Amino acid sequence: MNITGIDLTPAGLAPLTPKAPATQGSGFGDLLTKAVEAVNRKGQESEALSTGLVTGQQSNIHETMIAMEESGIAFRMLAKVESKVIDAYKEVMRLQL
């Protein structure tokens, strides 16, 4: 029986660590794009597992439920990040120059 550790990084993303000076294409927009793609992959994976469970191709309900929960948590976290980005944008727009 193989027991693996719990991945605490959100939506399967690599942890953020300080890096060398940013190169072109590695900005905030690129980070958000990768996060959205990771959440989308989680959703597609959980949908495929649940479809397999319903059609009888998959019999492991535990794996399916875990994938569905991971997908839901990743989506909720992405929604929170979106809300925080919008709040930050509004705060910057209120700044007096």
Secondary structure by P-SEA (a helix, b strand, c coil): cccccccccccccccccccccccccccaaaaaaaaaaaaaaaaaaaaaaaaaaaacccccaaaaaaaaaaaaaaaaaaaaaaaaaaaaaaaaaaccc
